[in-house]
Amino acid sequence: MNTVEHPTTLIVDGANVVGSRPDGWWRDRPGAAARLVAQLAAALRSGALDGPVLVVLEGAARAGVPAGATDVPGLRVVHAATDGDSAIVAEASALVTEGAEVAVVTADRALRARVVAAGATVVPPSWLLTRL
């Protein structure tokens, strides 16, 4: 698996990262998404993460955080119209086509293969969680 020190753009598979911690997230998916976005915002503010960071939310989790830019520079939330994986691949492909370096945070094997084929690198949720 690839590692990344400073990606130009970090795309976070919200469902996969939230699901990597057995903290009861399944009882409140919108709340879990809101907590993840708040942690990402705090990490950006503190310098633990460099932006830009894009977090993709799907399903019920979308209700936890509005789509679009946040009040934190470099943090954007994308609501997947259907499945999160397709939205992540589309965002990664578009950014790579524009010349950006992209790292996707996920442990999903099928998604990893798709984003690597699009030119992005992949890091596991543990990489991100140690920075939050």
ABEGO torsion letter per residue (X at the ends): XBBBABBABBBBBAAAAAAABBAGAAABAAAAAAAAAAAAAAAAAAGABBOBBBBBBBEAAAAABBBEBBABBGBBBBBBABBAAAAAAAAAAAAAAAGBBBBBBBABAAAAAAAAAAGBBBBBAAAAAAAX
